[in-house]
């Protein structure tokens, strides 16, 4: 083990992890400690790593050969790729300790903002120090941070952590650097109490992005925890197709109640999607693809597909229709692939570069039909058009894969060959 005096958990989270030959293994997402009955510093059992496949695995600390400011290195040997499962009396430092309320030796109340581990002579690592901010009133969070010994405070037993309300300010700050799909996986691994606390601390847009990446059961559980008003706000912030998929899994009374609380302009596209079966093109599609009138220029089309809120699949194609351009649109005229847009003069009209030969999908097309459509035409996005030539929306390949993969694919990740 390289000489390291003290490593703080918040600094360690997110660092890349490399094998003995320099090969990339994944990223550190958390530390696992085993809490003791007494107040002595707990032993750090290991690291939770997130592989490129999003699978989370456990690596014992004895496998760690060095911890540098910008990376962690592992010793020679195979890595156990089994999914990480937390055991009794194990605590996730980032996921469960940060923002915990503790009591100092003086009796003052404080919030834990970080924790540091140090190596011992026996090559064990111990969680010896904690960084806390004393709570002296409403402005306490602005006060100075103190670094104390673990045994100088109380409130960190398993039962105390489970029973007390806990903020999520510092955990949310760490999540800000992560993709929504990775945050969804991190929340899945947390106890329900902690999951709810984090959800309450996230703003509506961020929580909507995270819920879209969750498994169905986690989505329903989290939505049920929120009060109806905020649940409706979250559904409004979600993509209409994702909101419709989630609402379709709820009892009819609950579904109608939440739809009634949504703004009419936000609930209207969701209601249209709910009219279709989930395994048809109509149920799979998003009603908000990039749609332009025929007199739009190539430059305007490129400006629209640069929108960072668009998925790569939706940004791959622009649909051209007679007004109105909101779905369901006027007569569908054709589409323009982004590669074609990049080859044309910016001042040209999109009407002059249309692909009018590409087949369209009927809203009643089955999941199998949609899958064959993408395979046949080598596409990642396709138009859904009704019998009257109105564009209703677009199906993207990620929507198709989401319905083809097993229900628990978000938790299990991918396996290595």
Secondary structure, 3 states (H helix, E strand, C coil): CCCCCCEEHHHHCCCEEECCCCCEEEEEEEEEEECCCCCCCCEEEEEEEECCCCCEEEEEHHHEEEEECCEEEECCCCCCCCCCCCCCCEEEHHHHHCCCEEEECCCCEEEEEEEEEEECCCCCEEEEEEEEEECCCCCHHHCCEEEEEHHHEECCCHHHHHHCCCCCHHHHHHHCCCCHHHHHHHHHCCCHHHHHHHHHHCCHHHHHHHHHCCCHHHHHHHHHHCCHHHHHHHHHHCCHHHHHHHHHCCCHHHHHHHHHHCCHHHHHHHHHHHCCCCCEHHHHCECCCCEECCCCEHHHHHHHHCCCCCCCCHHHEEEEECCCCCCCCCEEEEEEEHHHHHHCCCCCEHHHHCECCCCCECCCCEHHHHHHHHHHHCCCEEEEECCCCEEEEEEEHHHHHHHHCCCCHHHHCCCCC
